[in-house]
Amino acid sequence: MNTSFADTILNINVTGMLVRIDFGTVVKSINSQGQEETKTTITQQLVMPMEGFAQSFTLLDRLVNQLVAQGVLKKEPQNTTPVPPNHQGPVTLQ
């Protein structure tokens, strides 16, 4: 088994019945003017069938709910943008 690290998901595309998820890492550097710059670069891509992608939300939702219950994440108030009926709002790290 390979273990990979990513700071974030940068993009998700659907091509036919495949979902392509681009992962990235954040790199900080100093530019020529001596200012700190933050760049996010794509480091890997996960490609999975649409069905597997959709099924993964059950696991992700369960994990987020556990982290909220443990106090690791905190739910934020929902905004006025329409969302699916079962959406529970964004979460942030405590």
PDB file of N, CA, C and O in Angstrom:
ATOM      1  N   MET A   1       0.831  -1.169   0.000  1.00  0.00           N
ATOM      2  CA  MET A   1       0.000   0.000   0.000  1.00  0.00           C
ATOM      3  C   MET A   1       0.882   1.241   0.000  1.00  0.00           C
ATOM      4  O   MET A   1       1.883   1.303   0.713  1.00  0.00           O
ATOM      5  N   ASN A   2       0.504   2.222  -0.800  1.00  0.00           N
ATOM      6  CA  ASN A   2       1.201   3.505  -0.834  1.00  0.00           C
ATOM      7  C   ASN A   2       0.456   4.510   0.029  1.00  0.00           C
ATOM      8  O   ASN A   2      -0.775   4.525   0.047  1.00  0.00           O
ATOM      9  N   THR A   3       1.191   5.345   0.741  1.00  0.00           N
ATOM     10  CA  THR A   3       0.598   6.422   1.515  1.00  0.00           C
ATOM     11  C   THR A   3       0.980   7.737   0.856  1.00  0.00           C
ATOM     12  O   THR A   3       2.143   7.970   0.526  1.00  0.00           O
ATOM     13  N   SER A   4      -0.015   8.590   0.673  1.00  0.00           N
ATOM     14  CA  SER A   4       0.209   9.892   0.050  1.00  0.00           C
ATOM     15  C   SER A   4      -0.269  10.988   0.980  1.00  0.00           C
ATOM     16  O   SER A   4      -1.130  10.756   1.828  1.00  0.00           O
ATOM     17  N   PHE A   5       0.287  12.182   0.826  1.00  0.00           N
ATOM     18  CA  PHE A   5      -0.137  13.334   1.605  1.00  0.00           C
ATOM     19  C   PHE A   5      -0.583  14.432   0.665  1.00  0.00           C
ATOM     20  O   PHE A   5       0.031  14.655  -0.378  1.00  0.00           O
ATOM     21  N   ALA A   6      -1.665  15.127   1.040  1.00  0.00           N
ATOM     22  CA  ALA A   6      -2.121  16.302   0.306  1.00  0.00           C
ATOM     23  C   ALA A   6      -2.662  17.308   1.312  1.00  0.00           C
ATOM     24  O   ALA A   6      -3.313  16.931   2.286  1.00  0.00           O
ATOM     25  N   ASP A   7      -2.391  18.595   1.074  1.00  0.00           N
ATOM     26  CA  ASP A   7      -2.952  19.644   1.916  1.00  0.00           C
ATOM     27  C   ASP A   7      -4.406  19.922   1.565  1.00  0.00           C
ATOM     28  O   ASP A   7      -5.193  20.343   2.413  1.00  0.00           O
ATOM     29  N   THR A   8      -4.752  19.680   0.305  1.00  0.00           N
ATOM     30  CA  THR A   8      -6.080  20.074  -0.146  1.00  0.00           C
ATOM     31  C   THR A   8      -6.478  19.375  -1.447  1.00  0.00           C
ATOM     32  O   THR A   8      -5.643  18.787  -2.134  1.00  0.00           O
ATOM     33  N   ILE A   9      -7.743  19.451  -1.765  1.00  0.00           N
ATOM     34  CA  ILE A   9      -8.238  19.055  -3.090  1.00  0.00           C
ATOM     35  C   ILE A   9      -8.303  20.335  -3.905  1.00  0.00           C
ATOM     36  O   ILE A   9      -8.928  21.311  -3.491  1.00  0.00           O
ATOM     37  N   LEU A  10      -7.665  20.330  -5.048  1.00  0.00           N
ATOM     38  CA  LEU A  10      -7.611  21.524  -5.879  1.00  0.00           C
ATOM     39  C   LEU A  10      -8.708  21.559  -6.936  1.00  0.00           C
ATOM     40  O   LEU A  10      -9.183  22.635  -7.301  1.00  0.00           O
ATOM     41  N   ASN A  11      -9.112  20.400  -7.425  1.00  0.00           N
ATOM     42  CA  ASN A  11     -10.081  20.381  -8.508  1.00  0.00           C
ATOM     43  C   ASN A  11     -10.717  19.002  -8.596  1.00  0.00           C
ATOM     44  O   ASN A  11     -10.089  17.996  -8.269  1.00  0.00           O
ATOM     45  N   ILE A  12     -11.969  18.964  -9.041  1.00  0.00           N
ATOM     46  CA  ILE A  12     -12.654  17.710  -9.307  1.00  0.00           C
ATOM     47  C   ILE A  12     -13.320  17.833 -10.667  1.00  0.00           C
ATOM     48  O   ILE A  12     -14.081  18.768 -10.916  1.00  0.00           O
ATOM     49  N   ASN A  13     -13.028  16.882 -11.542  1.00  0.00           N
ATOM     50  CA  ASN A  13     -13.616  16.861 -12.881  1.00  0.00           C
ATOM     51  C   ASN A  13     -14.292  15.532 -13.128  1.00  0.00           C
ATOM     52  O   ASN A  13     -13.878  14.501 -12.597  1.00  0.00           O
ATOM     53  N   VAL A  14     -15.338  15.564 -13.940  1.00  0.00           N
ATOM     54  CA  VAL A  14     -16.013  14.337 -14.356  1.00  0.00           C
ATOM     55  C   VAL A  14     -15.775  14.164 -15.840  1.00  0.00           C
ATOM     56  O   VAL A  14     -16.033  15.072 -16.630  1.00  0.00           O
ATOM     57  N   THR A  15     -15.281  12.992 -16.217  1.00  0.00           N
ATOM     58  CA  THR A  15     -15.059  12.635 -17.608  1.00  0.00           C
ATOM     59  C   THR A  15     -15.769  11.317 -17.851  1.00  0.00           C
ATOM     60  O   THR A  15     -15.302  10.266 -17.412  1.00  0.00           O
ATOM     61  N   GLY A  16     -16.892  11.368 -18.545  1.00  0.00           N
ATOM     62  CA  GLY A  16     -17.679  10.152 -18.732  1.00  0.00           C
ATOM     63  C   GLY A  16     -18.174   9.663 -17.386  1.00  0.00           C
ATOM     64  O   GLY A  16     -18.846  10.401 -16.665  1.00  0.00           O
ATOM     65  N   MET A  17     -17.853   8.436 -17.043  1.00  0.00           N
ATOM     66  CA  MET A  17     -18.268   7.857 -15.771  1.00  0.00           C
ATOM     67  C   MET A  17     -17.121   7.818 -14.757  1.00  0.00           C
ATOM     68  O   MET A  17     -17.179   7.081 -13.773  1.00  0.00           O
ATOM     69  N   LEU A  18     -16.077   8.621 -15.009  1.00  0.00           N
ATOM     70  CA  LEU A  18     -14.933   8.680 -14.097  1.00  0.00           C
ATOM     71  C   LEU A  18     -14.846  10.050 -13.435  1.00  0.00           C
ATOM     72  O   LEU A  18     -15.095  11.073 -14.072  1.00  0.00           O
ATOM     73  N   VAL A  19     -14.495  10.062 -12.162  1.00  0.00           N
ATOM     74  CA  VAL A  19     -14.276  11.295 -11.416  1.00  0.00           C
ATOM     75  C   VAL A  19     -12.777  11.419 -11.183  1.00  0.00           C
ATOM     76  O   VAL A  19     -12.135  10.494 -10.684  1.00  0.00           O
ATOM     77  N   ARG A  20     -12.231  12.564 -11.546  1.00  0.00           N
ATOM     78  CA  ARG A  20     -10.804  12.827 -11.380  1.00  0.00           C
ATOM     79  C   ARG A  20     -10.632  13.902 -10.306  1.00  0.00           C
ATOM     80  O   ARG A  20     -11.141  15.015 -10.442  1.00  0.00           O
ATOM     81  N   ILE A  21      -9.912  13.560  -9.246  1.00  0.00           N
ATOM     82  CA  ILE A  21      -9.714  14.470  -8.122  1.00  0.00           C
ATOM     83  C   ILE A  21      -8.237  14.840  -8.068  1.00  0.00           C
ATOM     84  O   ILE A  21      -7.378  13.974  -7.899  1.00  0.00           O
ATOM     85  N   ASP A  22      -7.947  16.132  -8.213  1.00  0.00           N
ATOM     86  CA  ASP A  22      -6.571  16.625  -8.153  1.00  0.00           C
ATOM     87  C   ASP A  22      -6.254  17.057  -6.730  1.00  0.00           C
ATOM     88  O   ASP A  22      -6.954  17.890  -6.154  1.00  0.00           O
ATOM     89  N   PHE A  23      -5.190  16.484  -6.166  1.00  0.00           N
ATOM     90  CA  PHE A  23      -4.733  16.831  -4.827  1.00  0.00           C
ATOM     91  C   PHE A  23      -3.508  17.725  -4.943  1.00  0.00           C
ATOM     92  O   PHE A  23      -2.765  17.651  -5.921  1.00  0.00           O
ATOM     93  N   GLY A  24      -3.305  18.564  -3.947  1.00  0.00           N
ATOM     94  CA  GLY A  24      -2.161  19.456  -3.995  1.00  0.00           C
ATOM     95  C   GLY A  24      -1.545  19.694  -2.640  1.00  0.00           C
ATOM     96  O   GLY A  24      -2.135  19.405  -1.599  1.00  0.00           O
ATOM     97  N   THR A  25      -0.349  20.226  -2.683  1.00  0.00           N
ATOM     98  CA  THR A  25       0.349  20.614  -1.468  1.00  0.00           C
ATOM     99  C   THR A  25       0.659  22.106  -1.521  1.00  0.00           C
ATOM    100  O   THR A  25       0.798  22.694  -2.594  1.00  0.00           O
ATOM    101  N   VAL A  26       0.761  22.696  -0.346  1.00  0.00           N
ATOM    102  CA  VAL A  26       1.053  24.119  -0.220  1.00  0.00           C
ATOM    103  C   VAL A  26       2.544  24.268   0.071  1.00  0.00           C
ATOM    104  O   VAL A  26       3.085  23.629   0.974  1.00  0.00           O
ATOM    105  N   VAL A  27       3.191  25.125  -0.712  1.00  0.00           N
ATOM    106  CA  VAL A  27       4.620  25.380  -0.540  1.00  0.00           C
ATOM    107  C   VAL A  27       4.813  26.875  -0.359  1.00  0.00           C
ATOM    108  O   VAL A  27       4.326  27.676  -1.157  1.00  0.00           O
ATOM    109  N   LYS A  28       5.532  27.245   0.702  1.00  0.00           N
ATOM    110  CA  LYS A  28       5.846  28.653   0.948  1.00  0.00           C
ATOM    111  C   LYS A  28       7.282  28.916   0.525  1.00  0.00           C
ATOM    112  O   LYS A  28       8.179  28.109   0.768  1.00  0.00           O
ATOM    113  N   SER A  29       7.479  30.067  -0.117  1.00  0.00           N
ATOM    114  CA  SER A  29       8.820  30.440  -0.543  1.00  0.00           C
ATOM    115  C   SER A  29       8.961  31.954  -0.439  1.00  0.00           C
ATOM    116  O   SER A  29       7.984  32.666  -0.206  1.00  0.00           O
ATOM    117  N   ILE A  30      10.177  32.429  -0.613  1.00  0.00           N
ATOM    118  CA  ILE A  30      10.470  33.863  -0.598  1.00  0.00           C
ATOM    119  C   ILE A  30      10.750  34.296  -2.031  1.00  0.00           C
ATOM    120  O   ILE A  30      11.610  33.725  -2.703  1.00  0.00           O
ATOM    121  N   ASN A  31      10.012  35.317  -2.501  1.00  0.00           N
ATOM    122  CA  ASN A  31      10.217  35.790  -3.873  1.00  0.00           C
ATOM    123  C   ASN A  31      11.421  36.719  -3.948  1.00  0.00           C
ATOM    124  O   ASN A  31      12.093  36.950  -2.942  1.00  0.00           O
ATOM    125  N   SER A  32      11.697  37.255  -5.139  1.00  0.00           N
ATOM    126  CA  SER A  32      12.887  38.088  -5.351  1.00  0.00           C
ATOM    127  C   SER A  32      12.824  39.415  -4.591  1.00  0.00           C
ATOM    128  O   SER A  32      13.855  40.055  -4.384  1.00  0.00           O
ATOM    129  N   GLN A  33      11.617  39.835  -4.171  1.00  0.00           N
ATOM    130  CA  GLN A  33      11.471  41.058  -3.383  1.00  0.00           C
ATOM    131  C   GLN A  33      11.538  40.773  -1.881  1.00  0.00           C
ATOM    132  O   GLN A  33      11.348  41.681  -1.072  1.00  0.00           O
ATOM    133  N   GLY A  34      11.805  39.524  -1.502  1.00  0.00           N
ATOM    134  CA  GLY A  34      11.912  39.152  -0.105  1.00  0.00           C
ATOM    135  C   GLY A  34      10.579  38.906   0.582  1.00  0.00           C
ATOM    136  O   GLY A  34      10.521  38.782   1.806  1.00  0.00           O
ATOM    137  N   GLN A  35       9.510  38.836  -0.200  1.00  0.00           N
ATOM    138  CA  GLN A  35       8.181  38.599   0.362  1.00  0.00           C
ATOM    139  C   GLN A  35       7.845  37.116   0.308  1.00  0.00           C
ATOM    140  O   GLN A  35       8.228  36.404  -0.620  1.00  0.00           O
ATOM    141  N   GLU A  36       7.120  36.673   1.328  1.00  0.00           N
ATOM    142  CA  GLU A  36       6.716  35.267   1.363  1.00  0.00           C
ATOM    143  C   GLU A  36       5.562  35.032   0.384  1.00  0.00           C
ATOM    144  O   GLU A  36       4.597  35.795   0.345  1.00  0.00           O
ATOM    145  N   GLU A  37       5.680  33.980  -0.391  1.00  0.00           N
ATOM    146  CA  GLU A  37       4.631  33.590  -1.333  1.00  0.00           C
ATOM    147  C   GLU A  37       4.163  32.191  -0.997  1.00  0.00           C
ATOM    148  O   GLU A  37       4.955  31.340  -0.592  1.00  0.00           O
ATOM    149  N   THR A  38       2.877  31.959  -1.167  1.00  0.00           N
ATOM    150  CA  THR A  38       2.314  30.630  -0.959  1.00  0.00           C
ATOM    151  C   THR A  38       1.808  30.134  -2.302  1.00  0.00           C
ATOM    152  O   THR A  38       1.013  30.801  -2.963  1.00  0.00           O
ATOM    153  N   LYS A  39       2.270  28.969  -2.695  1.00  0.00           N
ATOM    154  CA  LYS A  39       1.839  28.365  -3.954  1.00  0.00           C
ATOM    155  C   LYS A  39       1.274  26.985  -3.665  1.00  0.00           C
ATOM    156  O   LYS A  39       1.810  26.237  -2.847  1.00  0.00           O
ATOM    157  N   THR A  40       0.201  26.664  -4.338  1.00  0.00           N
ATOM    158  CA  THR A  40      -0.377  25.328  -4.230  1.00  0.00           C
ATOM    159  C   THR A  40      -0.185  24.642  -5.569  1.00  0.00           C
ATOM    160  O   THR A  40      -0.567  25.173  -6.611  1.00  0.00           O
ATOM    161  N   THR A  41       0.406  23.465  -5.535  1.00  0.00           N
ATOM    162  CA  THR A  41       0.660  22.740  -6.772  1.00  0.00           C
ATOM    163  C   THR A  41       0.016  21.362  -6.719  1.00  0.00           C
ATOM    164  O   THR A  41      -0.060  20.733  -5.664  1.00  0.00           O
ATOM    165  N   ILE A  42      -0.446  20.906  -7.881  1.00  0.00           N
ATOM    166  CA  ILE A  42      -1.021  19.568  -7.987  1.00  0.00           C
ATOM    167  C   ILE A  42       0.106  18.554  -7.838  1.00  0.00           C
ATOM    168  O   ILE A  42       1.128  18.636  -8.519  1.00  0.00           O
ATOM    169  N   THR A  43      -0.097  17.594  -6.935  1.00  0.00           N
ATOM    170  CA  THR A  43       0.933  16.588  -6.703  1.00  0.00           C
ATOM    171  C   THR A  43       0.503  15.192  -7.109  1.00  0.00           C
ATOM    172  O   THR A  43       1.342  14.329  -7.370  1.00  0.00           O
ATOM    173  N   GLN A  44      -0.803  14.966  -7.164  1.00  0.00           N
ATOM    174  CA  GLN A  44      -1.300  13.646  -7.547  1.00  0.00           C
ATOM    175  C   GLN A  44      -2.755  13.740  -7.962  1.00  0.00           C
ATOM    176  O   GLN A  44      -3.432  14.730  -7.687  1.00  0.00           O
ATOM    177  N   GLN A  45      -3.227  12.697  -8.629  1.00  0.00           N
ATOM    178  CA  GLN A  45      -4.617  12.652  -9.084  1.00  0.00           C
ATOM    179  C   GLN A  45      -5.197  11.280  -8.762  1.00  0.00           C
ATOM    180  O   GLN A  45      -4.575  10.244  -8.999  1.00  0.00           O
ATOM    181  N   LEU A  46      -6.397  11.307  -8.221  1.00  0.00           N
ATOM    182  CA  LEU A  46      -7.138  10.077  -7.950  1.00  0.00           C
ATOM    183  C   LEU A  46      -8.244   9.989  -8.984  1.00  0.00           C
ATOM    184  O   LEU A  46      -9.000  10.942  -9.169  1.00  0.00           O
ATOM    185  N   VAL A  47      -8.346   8.847  -9.661  1.00  0.00           N
ATOM    186  CA  VAL A  47      -9.399   8.614 -10.637  1.00  0.00           C
ATOM    187  C   VAL A  47     -10.222   7.439 -10.140  1.00  0.00           C
ATOM    188  O   VAL A  47      -9.687   6.370  -9.846  1.00  0.00           O
ATOM    189  N   MET A  48     -11.533   7.648 -10.050  1.00  0.00           N
ATOM    190  CA  MET A  48     -12.403   6.588  -9.550  1.00  0.00           C
ATOM    191  C   MET A  48     -13.731   6.598 -10.294  1.00  0.00           C
ATOM    192  O   MET A  48     -14.127   7.625 -10.845  1.00  0.00           O
ATOM    193  N   PRO A  49     -14.424   5.458 -10.314  1.00  0.00           N
ATOM    194  CA  PRO A  49     -15.719   5.421 -10.985  1.00  0.00           C
ATOM    195  C   PRO A  49     -16.724   6.295 -10.245  1.00  0.00           C
ATOM    196  O   PRO A  49     -16.629   6.472  -9.030  1.00  0.00           O
ATOM    197  N   MET A  50     -17.691   6.842 -10.986  1.00  0.00           N
ATOM    198  CA  MET A  50     -18.712   7.719 -10.422  1.00  0.00           C
ATOM    199  C   MET A  50     -19.414   7.063  -9.234  1.00  0.00           C
ATOM    200  O   MET A  50     -19.664   7.723  -8.225  1.00  0.00           O
ATOM    201  N   GLU A  51     -19.731   5.789  -9.341  1.00  0.00           N
ATOM    202  CA  GLU A  51     -20.447   5.080  -8.275  1.00  0.00           C
ATOM    203  C   GLU A  51     -19.622   5.053  -6.989  1.00  0.00           C
ATOM    204  O   GLU A  51     -20.152   5.308  -5.908  1.00  0.00           O
ATOM    205  N   GLY A  52     -18.346   4.750  -7.100  1.00  0.00           N
ATOM    206  CA  GLY A  52     -17.471   4.728  -5.931  1.00  0.00           C
ATOM    207  C   GLY A  52     -17.317   6.108  -5.307  1.00  0.00           C
ATOM    208  O   GLY A  52     -17.271   6.243  -4.085  1.00  0.00           O
ATOM    209  N   PHE A  53     -17.238   7.127  -6.148  1.00  0.00           N
ATOM    210  CA  PHE A  53     -17.145   8.509  -5.662  1.00  0.00           C
ATOM    211  C   PHE A  53     -18.395   8.869  -4.861  1.00  0.00           C
ATOM    212  O   PHE A  53     -18.299   9.423  -3.766  1.00  0.00           O
ATOM    213  N   ALA A  54     -19.563   8.553  -5.412  1.00  0.00           N
ATOM    214  CA  ALA A  54     -20.825   8.867  -4.728  1.00  0.00           C
ATOM    215  C   ALA A  54     -20.934   8.106  -3.406  1.00  0.00           C
ATOM    216  O   ALA A  54     -21.389   8.669  -2.410  1.00  0.00           O
ATOM    217  N   GLN A  55     -20.528   6.846  -3.383  1.00  0.00           N
ATOM    218  CA  GLN A  55     -20.607   6.041  -2.164  1.00  0.00           C
ATOM    219  C   GLN A  55     -19.662   6.549  -1.076  1.00  0.00           C
ATOM    220  O   GLN A  55     -19.907   6.327   0.109  1.00  0.00           O
ATOM    221  N   SER A  56     -18.593   7.223  -1.468  1.00  0.00           N
ATOM    222  CA  SER A  56     -17.624   7.703  -0.488  1.00  0.00           C
ATOM    223  C   SER A  56     -18.209   8.778   0.429  1.00  0.00           C
ATOM    224  O   SER A  56     -17.694   8.997   1.525  1.00  0.00           O
ATOM    225  N   PHE A  57     -19.269   9.444  -0.003  1.00  0.00           N
ATOM    226  CA  PHE A  57     -19.852  10.501   0.822  1.00  0.00           C
ATOM    227  C   PHE A  57     -20.439   9.972   2.123  1.00  0.00           C
ATOM    228  O   PHE A  57     -20.459  10.693   3.120  1.00  0.00           O
ATOM    229  N   THR A  58     -20.913   8.743   2.139  1.00  0.00           N
ATOM    230  CA  THR A  58     -21.426   8.161   3.374  1.00  0.00           C
ATOM    231  C   THR A  58     -20.306   8.085   4.414  1.00  0.00           C
ATOM    232  O   THR A  58     -20.502   8.448   5.575  1.00  0.00           O
ATOM    233  N   LEU A  59     -19.136   7.614   3.991  1.00  0.00           N
ATOM    234  CA  LEU A  59     -17.998   7.516   4.906  1.00  0.00           C
ATOM    235  C   LEU A  59     -17.499   8.892   5.340  1.00  0.00           C
ATOM    236  O   LEU A  59     -17.192   9.110   6.512  1.00  0.00           O
ATOM    237  N   LEU A  60     -17.421   9.809   4.392  1.00  0.00           N
ATOM    238  CA  LEU A  60     -16.947  11.152   4.721  1.00  0.00           C
ATOM    239  C   LEU A  60     -17.910  11.863   5.666  1.00  0.00           C
ATOM    240  O   LEU A  60     -17.475  12.532   6.603  1.00  0.00           O
ATOM    241  N   ASP A  61     -19.202  11.725   5.433  1.00  0.00           N
ATOM    242  CA  ASP A  61     -20.209  12.350   6.291  1.00  0.00           C
ATOM    243  C   ASP A  61     -20.130  11.787   7.710  1.00  0.00           C
ATOM    244  O   ASP A  61     -20.217  12.532   8.686  1.00  0.00           O
ATOM    245  N   ARG A  62     -19.966  10.477   7.817  1.00  0.00           N
ATOM    246  CA  ARG A  62     -19.844   9.835   9.124  1.00  0.00           C
ATOM    247  C   ARG A  62     -18.610  10.371   9.868  1.00  0.00           C
ATOM    248  O   ARG A  62     -18.680  10.668  11.060  1.00  0.00           O
ATOM    249  N   LEU A  63     -17.487  10.491   9.156  1.00  0.00           N
ATOM    250  CA  LEU A  63     -16.255  10.992   9.781  1.00  0.00           C
ATOM    251  C   LEU A  63     -16.426  12.430  10.250  1.00  0.00           C
ATOM    252  O   LEU A  63     -16.043  12.761  11.372  1.00  0.00           O
ATOM    253  N   VAL A  64     -16.994  13.290   9.411  1.00  0.00           N
ATOM    254  CA  VAL A  64     -17.192  14.692   9.786  1.00  0.00           C
ATOM    255  C   VAL A  64     -18.089  14.779  11.015  1.00  0.00           C
ATOM    256  O   VAL A  64     -17.803  15.553  11.929  1.00  0.00           O
ATOM    257  N   ASN A  65     -19.161  14.005  11.055  1.00  0.00           N
ATOM    258  CA  ASN A  65     -20.053  14.024  12.214  1.00  0.00           C
ATOM    259  C   ASN A  65     -19.329  13.571  13.478  1.00  0.00           C
ATOM    260  O   ASN A  65     -19.562  14.128  14.551  1.00  0.00           O
ATOM    261  N   GLN A  66     -18.458  12.575  13.372  1.00  0.00           N
ATOM    262  CA  GLN A  66     -17.680  12.124  14.529  1.00  0.00           C
ATOM    263  C   GLN A  66     -16.729  13.220  15.008  1.00  0.00           C
ATOM    264  O   GLN A  66     -16.591  13.443  16.210  1.00  0.00           O
ATOM    265  N   LEU A  67     -16.077  13.903  14.068  1.00  0.00           N
ATOM    266  CA  LEU A  67     -15.137  14.963  14.424  1.00  0.00           C
ATOM    267  C   LEU A  67     -15.858  16.155  15.050  1.00  0.00           C
ATOM    268  O   LEU A  67     -15.321  16.796  15.954  1.00  0.00           O
ATOM    269  N   VAL A  68     -17.062  16.455  14.580  1.00  0.00           N
ATOM    270  CA  VAL A  68     -17.858  17.520  15.197  1.00  0.00           C
ATOM    271  C   VAL A  68     -18.240  17.113  16.617  1.00  0.00           C
ATOM    272  O   VAL A  68     -18.140  17.921  17.540  1.00  0.00           O
ATOM    273  N   ALA A  69     -18.679  15.861  16.799  1.00  0.00           N
ATOM    274  CA  ALA A  69     -19.065  15.372  18.130  1.00  0.00           C
ATOM    275  C   ALA A  69     -17.883  15.399  19.097  1.00  0.00           C
ATOM    276  O   ALA A  69     -18.067  15.634  20.291  1.00  0.00           O
ATOM    277  N   GLN A  70     -16.672  15.159  18.592  1.00  0.00           N
ATOM    278  CA  GLN A  70     -15.470  15.171  19.435  1.00  0.00           C
ATOM    279  C   GLN A  70     -14.941  16.583  19.675  1.00  0.00           C
ATOM    280  O   GLN A  70     -14.033  16.779  20.483  1.00  0.00           O
ATOM    281  N   GLY A  71     -15.502  17.556  18.982  1.00  0.00           N
ATOM    282  CA  GLY A  71     -15.055  18.938  19.143  1.00  0.00           C
ATOM    283  C   GLY A  71     -13.851  19.311  18.308  1.00  0.00           C
ATOM    284  O   GLY A  71     -13.323  20.414  18.448  1.00  0.00           O
ATOM    285  N   VAL A  72     -13.403  18.411  17.434  1.00  0.00           N
ATOM    286  CA  VAL A  72     -12.254  18.698  16.566  1.00  0.00           C
ATOM    287  C   VAL A  72     -12.658  19.693  15.480  1.00  0.00           C
ATOM    288  O   VAL A  72     -11.885  20.582  15.125  1.00  0.00           O
ATOM    289  N   LEU A  73     -13.875  19.537  14.955  1.00  0.00           N
ATOM    290  CA  LEU A  73     -14.430  20.450  13.961  1.00  0.00           C
ATOM    291  C   LEU A  73     -15.613  21.182  14.568  1.00  0.00           C
ATOM    292  O   LEU A  73     -16.257  20.697  15.498  1.00  0.00           O
ATOM    293  N   LYS A  74     -15.888  22.371  14.019  1.00  0.00           N
ATOM    294  CA  LYS A  74     -17.032  23.157  14.478  1.00  0.00           C
ATOM    295  C   LYS A  74     -17.877  23.513  13.258  1.00  0.00           C
ATOM    296  O   LYS A  74     -17.349  23.960  12.239  1.00  0.00           O
ATOM    297  N   LYS A  75     -19.180  23.316  13.363  1.00  0.00           N
ATOM    298  CA  LYS A  75     -20.069  23.695  12.270  1.00  0.00           C
ATOM    299  C   LYS A  75     -20.213  25.203  12.228  1.00  0.00           C
ATOM    300  O   LYS A  75     -20.318  25.861  13.264  1.00  0.00           O
ATOM    301  N   GLU A  76     -20.218  25.746  11.008  1.00  0.00           N
ATOM    302  CA  GLU A  76     -20.436  27.169  10.820  1.00  0.00           C
ATOM    303  C   GLU A  76     -21.869  27.377  10.355  1.00  0.00           C
ATOM    304  O   GLU A  76     -22.474  26.468   9.786  1.00  0.00           O
ATOM    305  N   PRO A  77     -22.421  28.568  10.593  1.00  0.00           N
ATOM    306  CA  PRO A  77     -23.781  28.830  10.112  1.00  0.00           C
ATOM    307  C   PRO A  77     -23.847  28.711   8.599  1.00  0.00           C
ATOM    308  O   PRO A  77     -22.900  29.066   7.896  1.00  0.00           O
ATOM    309  N   GLN A  78     -24.969  28.211   8.103  1.00  0.00           N
ATOM    310  CA  GLN A  78     -25.146  28.075   6.663  1.00  0.00           C
ATOM    311  C   GLN A  78     -25.338  29.453   6.040  1.00  0.00           C
ATOM    312  O   GLN A  78     -25.898  30.360   6.656  1.00  0.00           O
ATOM    313  N   ASN A  79     -24.858  29.587   4.795  1.00  0.00           N
ATOM    314  CA  ASN A  79     -25.096  30.838   4.081  1.00  0.00           C
ATOM    315  C   ASN A  79     -26.429  30.732   3.332  1.00  0.00           C
ATOM    316  O   ASN A  79     -27.152  29.748   3.492  1.00  0.00           O
ATOM    317  N   THR A  80     -26.752  31.728   2.525  1.00  0.00           N
ATOM    318  CA  THR A  80     -28.039  31.741   1.839  1.00  0.00           C
ATOM    319  C   THR A  80     -27.990  31.069   0.473  1.00  0.00           C
ATOM    320  O   THR A  80     -28.999  31.043  -0.231  1.00  0.00           O
ATOM    321  N   THR A  81     -26.840  30.525   0.082  1.00  0.00           N
ATOM    322  CA  THR A  81     -26.715  29.824  -1.189  1.00  0.00           C
ATOM    323  C   THR A  81     -27.482  28.510  -1.110  1.00  0.00           C
ATOM    324  O   THR A  81     -27.304  27.758  -0.151  1.00  0.00           O
ATOM    325  N   PRO A  82     -28.336  28.212  -2.100  1.00  0.00           N
ATOM    326  CA  PRO A  82     -29.086  26.945  -2.049  1.00  0.00           C
ATOM    327  C   PRO A  82     -28.143  25.745  -2.024  1.00  0.00           C
ATOM    328  O   PRO A  82     -27.163  25.693  -2.767  1.00  0.00           O
ATOM    329  N   VAL A  83     -28.454  24.794  -1.167  1.00  0.00           N
ATOM    330  CA  VAL A  83     -27.667  23.572  -1.044  1.00  0.00           C
ATOM    331  C   VAL A  83     -28.614  22.385  -0.999  1.00  0.00           C
ATOM    332  O   VAL A  83     -29.805  22.566  -0.747  1.00  0.00           O
ATOM    333  N   PRO A  84     -28.118  21.173  -1.238  1.00  0.00           N
ATOM    334  CA  PRO A  84     -28.988  19.998  -1.164  1.00  0.00           C
ATOM    335  C   PRO A  84     -29.651  19.900   0.214  1.00  0.00           C
ATOM    336  O   PRO A  84     -29.072  20.353   1.202  1.00  0.00           O
ATOM    337  N   PRO A  85     -30.849  19.319   0.301  1.00  0.00           N
ATOM    338  CA  PRO A  85     -31.598  19.275   1.557  1.00  0.00           C
ATOM    339  C   PRO A  85     -30.870  18.602   2.720  1.00  0.00           C
ATOM    340  O   PRO A  85     -31.088  18.994   3.867  1.00  0.00           O
ATOM    341  N   ASN A  86     -30.019  17.611   2.474  1.00  0.00           N
ATOM    342  CA  ASN A  86     -29.347  16.908   3.573  1.00  0.00           C
ATOM    343  C   ASN A  86     -27.996  17.515   3.926  1.00  0.00           C
ATOM    344  O   ASN A  86     -27.290  16.976   4.779  1.00  0.00           O
ATOM    345  N   HIS A  87     -27.613  18.635   3.284  1.00  0.00           N
ATOM    346  CA  HIS A  87     -26.331  19.287   3.564  1.00  0.00           C
ATOM    347  C   HIS A  87     -26.388  19.909   4.950  1.00  0.00           C
ATOM    348  O   HIS A  87     -27.384  20.538   5.306  1.00  0.00           O
ATOM    349  N   GLN A  88     -25.326  19.740   5.739  1.00  0.00           N
ATOM    350  CA  GLN A  88     -25.328  20.216   7.117  1.00  0.00           C
ATOM    351  C   GLN A  88     -24.450  21.430   7.335  1.00  0.00           C
ATOM    352  O   GLN A  88     -24.238  21.830   8.479  1.00  0.00           O
ATOM    353  N   GLY A  89     -23.936  22.026   6.280  1.00  0.00           N
ATOM    354  CA  GLY A  89     -23.148  23.253   6.424  1.00  0.00           C
ATOM    355  C   GLY A  89     -21.662  22.995   6.515  1.00  0.00           C
ATOM    356  O   GLY A  89     -21.238  21.876   6.802  1.00  0.00           O
ATOM    357  N   PRO A  90     -20.865  24.026   6.273  1.00  0.00           N
ATOM    358  CA  PRO A  90     -19.410  23.888   6.317  1.00  0.00           C
ATOM    359  C   PRO A  90     -18.920  23.676   7.740  1.00  0.00           C
ATOM    360  O   PRO A  90     -19.598  24.011   8.711  1.00  0.00           O
ATOM    361  N   VAL A  91     -17.734  23.114   7.835  1.00  0.00           N
ATOM    362  CA  VAL A  91     -17.116  22.907   9.142  1.00  0.00           C
ATOM    363  C   VAL A  91     -15.710  23.486   9.109  1.00  0.00           C
ATOM    364  O   VAL A  91     -15.104  23.601   8.044  1.00  0.00           O
ATOM    365  N   THR A  92     -15.198  23.848  10.271  1.00  0.00           N
ATOM    366  CA  THR A  92     -13.841  24.363  10.374  1.00  0.00           C
ATOM    367  C   THR A  92     -13.137  23.674  11.517  1.00  0.00           C
ATOM    368  O   THR A  92     -13.783  23.144  12.421  1.00  0.00           O
ATOM    369  N   LEU A  93     -11.819  23.677  11.488  1.00  0.00           N
ATOM    370  CA  LEU A  93     -11.032  23.124  12.580  1.00  0.00           C
ATOM    371  C   LEU A  93     -11.154  24.015  13.793  1.00  0.00           C
ATOM    372  O   LEU A  93     -11.191  25.239  13.671  1.00  0.00           O
ATOM    373  N   GLN A  94     -11.217  23.409  14.960  1.00  0.00           N
ATOM    374  CA  GLN A  94     -11.294  24.162  16.228  1.00  0.00           C
ATOM    375  C   GLN A  94      -9.943  24.741  16.545  1.00  0.00           C
ATOM    376  O   GLN A  94      -9.782  25.410  17.566  1.00  0.00           O
TER     377      GLN A  94
END
